[in-house]
């Protein structure tokens, strides 16, 4: 009996010493990280992670240190540090079975997610294959199955299998449990019997794939929901089967980046949302020379803000206007195909104001016109030619064609 107690005591002592040693090493890593000794923290974390091979925290500190080094790195090194960061997070999660330790670092992991998403989107425009690693990391580390991830890693055969899963389903459909929650497969049909949509429910929330169809049977939308059903990655198609849009919904509202296409793959425009409200850049592209811009705007809380720029197909400037809180204010420049502006003027509260200068390259005519609250001063003194120029400047507002209404309202009900 005494021997048994001694053995238990020794085992407890060894265990306690090991825990104490781990805590000491973790505190050292924390200290190095907080002191911005990021490379030392990475080196130390490598040793600690190999010594204590079930503890995820050393790998997390290595990831966070790589991320901090990413911020100040050159573009070439940024990819290296961000890749290391995501790999360390992934390895850490293999040890962190219930993600409990991961959840303790929510602020930094949220920043890493948002940075990775922005980095991947930029890379997607020029090198889809290279961007694939980062979209895959978003899915594996953060459970964020972006539309780009779906494009790269969910092949057509998987979509076909999913279709078979719906069509071959032999059990009950449109079921509600005793608590009134939708469960399992739900199917809605058009009056002629063609399937309008198919969806899986779990505890009254969409779970996995939600597929909508046109009356001709072609897929209208594929949406991939998270576990809580409040966020979906979406890819939209026209009735010919070509992709026309992809983006995100959060609580049934557009969120994050949305891209619009013609001919299935050519990006014609993109815009950014936060909870259904435009926030961030909005861009339209040349159909013939993507990613050359035709227009670029910036939105803050649903109102245009900052610079609105237009470009010719070859990338040269077409016009530059300025907005503050949705109102056109300040200098306006228009170009005739060269870097030299042919119109220079000023807006005040959406109206031309002050002196406007106009230069006609073809006729070599220079005109200077004064505006006050949107109206030309001394209008009777101008010739018919000058009056036509004045009217053109008054009408010069520029337009942006909104995406197809079908895309705007494609979320639907279920």
Order of alpha helices (4+ residues) and beta strands (2+ residues): alpha-alpha-alpha-alpha-alpha-alpha-alpha-alpha-alpha-beta-beta-beta-beta-beta-beta-beta-beta-beta-beta-beta-beta-beta-beta-beta-beta-beta-beta-beta-beta-beta-alpha-alpha
